[in-house]
Amino acid sequence: MIFFPLLIGKLISFISRFFNLGSGSTWPGHMAIENDPNFIKKILRRNLNLKVILIAGTNGKTTTGKLIQTILEKNGSKVFQNEAGANLLNGVASTLIEESNLTGGLDYDFAIFEIDENTLPLILDNVYPNIIVLLNLFRDQLDRYGEVNIISDKWKKALSLIDKKTNLILNADDPKIAYLGLDTKNVKYFSVRGKEQVIGHASDSAYCPKCGNKLDYKSITFSHLGDWSCKKCGLKRPKPDLENFESYALPGAYNRYNIHTAVLTAKTLGASNEKILIALKDFKPAFGRQEIVEYKGRKIQIFLSKNPASFNQSLETINELKAKHLLLVLNDRIPDGRDVSWIWDVDFENNLKNFKNILVSGDRVYDMALRLKYADRNDAKPYDVVTDAVEDLIDSAPKNDILYILPTYSAMLDLRKILTGKKIL
Amino acid sequence: MKYDLKIGWLYPDLMSTYGDRGNIIVLKKRCEWRGIKTEVLNLNEEFDAKLLNDINILFMGGAQDTQQEIVAKDFTLNKISALKKKVEDGTPGLYICGAYQFLGRYYKNADGVKIKGLGIFDLHTEHPGDTNKRLIGNVIARSDLVNEMVGFENHGGRTFLGKNLKPFAKVIKGFGNNGEDKTEGAIYKNSIGSYLHGPILPKNPEIADWLISKALEQKYKKKIKLEKLDDSLSQKAKEAILLRISS
């Protein structure tokens, strides 16, 4: 019987939206699963024609999901996706409640779910996906996720139990991800061409996933992603099925990965190159991911920066964009991770010299100011109140310059509220 | 007189998961700001034990279990005795989390398997099994060097000190060595072991300066007074944590 949980779920969702209670996106699902642990399984069983795509990985889930959705929709399919961040079981259940009719019917061709790293094994107990996309594993929120190796071990175990017909789309350049495809038939690999360089500090996986020996890299794209091989046991990067594409809708090496992933996924589902190109031409980034917001007549671009790898990529990309005016916002709430030690793994030392103004704010503003002081930017200005920082950022820059904000997750949500006046979750 | 110091960073590639390299950055910068020249020697897998000889400050951070196993294998007998000699001679050192455990007599992992440690610190660590919770959160502790020391701990193992080893600090808030006896870390001669990430040195610069002073004293055989630095940002970052925990 799933009529009642659906009805009640829809009601809760409506009420929380109506009163703007904010967390409306996961409550209905939470209640439905409390009521029936098999809720997700049951509702999907009623919709056997619905193809499910799961996306997991530390960085890039939301952007990749949006890219895939955009391509599939341009190809005439009906697609829905869970809201970014609502990526635990309750978020998936809530999305199903939201999108289904009262008899549990889902009038769609595809469901795309971005899934939290820890939740992937639980989801695989409940969902039979057509495609599983695994992007990367970087150190992130060690207080919540534990260490990278623990997650990749969990994934390996969970993947060994799935239907062998499931398609895997894996990152060839991330040793731990590529290793998950070993001995699997329906697997395709994406890659991004790197260059010859020394492996950087914030690297997590430079050791062989099979034998533990230190890996050799012919080239590196960033962090531990690259053309790797193990001298000891002979394991090496699998041959990529896709490592180049004609056009890139978003700047940054990390977005080349996201785009390759989406293109390879779409091609696996039968989309043609032309259609993909057309679809991606007017792609708009997901909220907070390089999103440009107009505020008081100024252009402000937000780059979600939530862990060392994503922060380094943001810094590198805004340097390429010739950024001059920068605001960093560091929070330490549950979605950010309560431990801010990771900012010392960010490569500020080599990435700050081009910025004219650096402002810092957030719950842990002085930790960030201190970090920058040790990276020779004693001039970074701390602000206790983030709105003051935004106003000063605007005042400090010439009228036509774009302003850049690099926030952690909860800071990004707050900032968007300030800049757009709207709540997203 | 011009001073210079050599900082030895043990296994930066392997033992460096929790932002602990911030400690190296702080040591280096605080020397540099005072005109003390520094060189950081990265002591990676298969490093030559002889390199330890003329190092003035040692540092080693925490890591994941697999990485620690690789380090354990790399720690050959002559490396162990070279490091032991450094510690016994009074070479200042800072050993965080996994490194701190590693310096003890043994580590009993979550499966009950005993892994031999270097036996330099009179302590042992036991992981009570995966069903027990990790000790995670902000810490405030009091040590002789810092009145209100702050940091972030994240460890599964519980460490117990032997009779001959002094704790580094007393826990005011948080778990510390084992969540039971209110001790945090250990201090032996001029070597400090601690569970605190954060990293420990940026917000507790007194410890960095103590390590630098000891290193200068040992190398130049005289007391050298360190120039005072402006640590108001450290203090403010610390206050934010104190406020958070006490509220």
Contacts between the chains, C-beta under 8 A, distances in Angstrom:
chain1	res1	chain2	res2	distance
A	139	B	17	6.3
A	142	B	17	7.1
A	142	B	18	6.2
A	142	B	154	6.0
A	143	B	136	5.1
A	143	B	137	7.9
A	143	B	152	7.7
A	143	B	154	5.6
A	146	B	134	7.9
A	147	B	17	6.6
A	147	B	64	4.1
A	147	B	65	7.8
A	148	B	64	7.1
A	149	B	64	5.1
A	149	B	65	7.3
A	149	B	66	5.4
A	150	B	64	7.8
A	201	B	12	7.8
A	201	B	16	7.4
A	201	B	21	6.5
A	204	B	17	7.9
A	206	B	13	6.9
A	207	B	66	7.2
A	207	B	67	7.3
A	207	B	70	7.1
A	212	B	66	6.3
A	212	B	69	7.4
A	212	B	70	6.2
A	214	B	13	7.7
A	214	B	45	6.5
A	338	B	137	7.3
A	338	B	138	7.4
A	338	B	152	7.5
A	339	B	18	7.5
A	339	B	152	4.5
A	339	B	154	6.6
A	339	B	197	6.6
A	339	B	198	7.9
A	340	B	152	7.8
A	340	B	198	8.0
A	341	B	18	5.1
A	341	B	19	3.3
A	341	B	20	7.5
A	341	B	22	7.1
A	341	B	152	6.0
A	341	B	197	4.5
A	341	B	198	5.6
A	341	B	199	5.8
A	342	B	18	7.6
A	342	B	19	5.1
A	343	B	19	6.8
A	344	B	19	3.9
A	344	B	20	7.6
A	344	B	21	6.1
A	344	B	22	3.1
A	344	B	25	6.7
A	344	B	199	5.6
A	344	B	202	7.4
A	345	B	16	7.9
A	345	B	19	5.0
A	345	B	21	6.6
A	349	B	25	7.9
A	363	B	240	7.6
A	364	B	237	7.4
A	364	B	240	6.5
A	365	B	240	7.8
A	366	B	233	5.8
A	366	B	236	4.1
A	366	B	237	3.8
A	366	B	239	7.9
A	366	B	240	5.7
A	367	B	202	7.9
A	367	B	203	7.6
A	367	B	237	4.8
A	367	B	240	7.4
A	369	B	233	5.4
A	369	B	236	7.8
A	369	B	237	7.6
A	370	B	202	5.5
A	370	B	203	7.3
A	370	B	233	4.6
A	370	B	234	6.0
A	370	B	237	5.1
A	371	B	22	7.7
A	371	B	202	7.4
A	373	B	233	5.7
A	374	B	22	7.6
A	374	B	25	5.3
A	374	B	26	6.3
A	374	B	29	5.2
A	374	B	202	6.8
A	375	B	25	7.9
A	382	B	233	7.9
A	382	B	236	7.8
